Structures are given as structure tokens and as C-alpha cells.
């Protein structure tokens, strides 16, 4: 029973972060499972993919109802993960746990630094994640364009960039057991030319697809899913997602980005310290 309560609590934290920012909560799942519940890394990766994907599905349905998500763009981006996720799942058991955790922590530090710099250099752009207006894209010719009705005009240049970025995200998903949300939002803005507010909503659907692909790849590779821990993590994650979405609608500004980057940095530093002292 204590393990179930802990999985509910850790799922709540992960879902809250995911709902608050539209991506990134998955970076907490693996360290919480490994160090909080004492689950082996290879098993934690499978639980993370299943739980994060299910939690993102709940949030994605909520954001789809408010008209912010772009299902077509999310489908193209997410299905491209088929290219990278199996490779990541195949590589995962071929690396020692310490190497994977160290690489994962360094990746979190890179992402945290990027988020902090974005909030400092472009405060108004960051603010649009929670604002009520869309980002103005008059600064440069985007790779992907949309018609007057909002439908994606799929050119060869746009498709290639979406496929390559989706494949890389899928690779990271299979290798580290993350949905890739903390990488998807900036990718959707820079590659798919989505306004920040819509990128946040769309990222949840990409997380669903990539997590499902990564999860299936691990099952095919012979990994086993711990149903009890996964169920607790999902239930807690859905509750946290609802709280995060509700609170996120009231919080605007670069402070949200900076706060989240500090949270990611704390998890990364904790992981590295545990590795060095083990």
C-alpha cells in the first residue's frame, strides 16, 4: 500500500508539471520511479512511457475541446517517432544504467538552460504560452505555413523537417523513457511555425503518440510492465494534469518558464549527485 500511495503522489507531481507547461513533466517520471520507488531503470522506463502517455491523453482531450490543439500536425510529427523509437528501445538495454541516467541528467540541464534563456531574452514570447493571443510570425518565412482556415499546407520542406524532428524525439523517447514534451514545444514553434499557445496544446497529442510508440517498442523488446505502480502513477497523473491546466490558465509570464527550468535543474543535479555518490 505505501508503494501505491507513493506512486499516486509521484504521478500527481508529474501530471501537474505536464499540465502546467504543456510538456516536460515526463522528465520527472524516470528519476522519481528510480530513486523514489526504487524501481530498476529499465522497468521505470516502461512505466514512464505508459503513465506519461495516458496522462497526456487526458490533458490532450481537454485542450482539444477548447480548440487549441492541432491534431493533424501532431499526428504527422508524432508518427515520425516510429522511425526513432524502436532504435532507442533497442539501444536502451545496451547501455549501463549509470550511463543512461547521466546522459538523461545532462539532457535535462541543456533543456533547462534553453528555457531560462528563452524567458530572459524573449519574455513576451514566453508569456504567450499562457496568454490569450497568438504569436506574431511576421519575422521570417516559416518552414510550415497554414491557410486561412488554419489547415497545415504540407510542403516537402515542412514535411522533411517535421519527420526528422519527430524521429529524433522518438529516439530520445525510446532511449530515456520520456515522452519528449520538453523538446516538442520549441520544435513545434520553430519547425511547424505554431503559435506558442497552440504548440503547448498540440504537444500533448504528440506526447501521446510518441509515448505509445516507445511503450510498444519496449514491450516488443521483452520488457514487462508493473501494472500496480503504473495504475497509481496514471491516476495521480490525471489528477495533477487537471490541477496543472487549471492553474496554468491563471499564470502568465516568463516567471513560469524560469520556475520550471529550476525544477528540471534540481532533478538533474540530484540525479548526478546520486550517481557520483553511489
C-alpha positions, 0 to 999 in steps of 0.5 A: 500500500505505501508503494501505491500511495507513493506512486499516486503522489509521484504521478500527481507531481508529474501530471501537474508539471505536464499540465502546467507547461504543456510538456516536460513533466515526463522528465520527472517520471524516470528519476522519481520511479528510480530513486523514489520507488526504487524501481530498476531503470529499465522497468521505470522506463516502461512505466514512464512511457505508459503513465506519461502517455495516458496522462497526456491523453487526458490533458490532450482531450481537454485542450482539444475541446477548447480548440487549441490543439492541432491534431493533424500536425501532431499526428504527422510529427508524432508518427515520425517517432516510429522511425526513432523509437524502436532504435532507442528501445533497442539501444536502451538495454545496451547501455549501463544504467549509470550511463543512461541516467547521466546522459538523461541528467545532462539532457535535462540541464541543456533543456533547462538552460534553453528555457531560462534563456528563452524567458530572459531574452524573449519574455513576451514570447514566453508569456504567450504560452499562457496568454490569450493571443497568438504569436506574431510570425511576421519575422521570417518565412516559416518552414510550415505555413497554414491557410486561412482556415488554419489547415497545415499546407504540407510542403516537402520542406515542412514535411522533411523537417517535421519527420526528422524532428519527430524521429529524433524525439522518438529516439530520445523517447525510446532511449530515456523513457520520456515522452519528449514534451520538453523538446516538442514545444520549441520544435513545434514553434520553430519547425511547424511555425505554431503559435506558442499557445497552440504548440503547448496544446498540440504537444500533448497529442504528440506526447501521446503518440510518441509515448505509445510508440516507445511503450510498444517498442519496449514491450516488443523488446521483452520488457514487462510492465508493473501494472500496480505502480503504473495504475497509481502513477496514471491516476495521480497523473490525471489528477495533477494534469487537471490541477496543472491546466487549471492553474496554468490558465491563471499564470502568465509570464516568463516567471513560469518558464524560469520556475520550471527550468529550476525544477528540471535543474534540481532533478538533474543535479540530484540525479548526478549527485546520486550517481557520483555518490553511489 
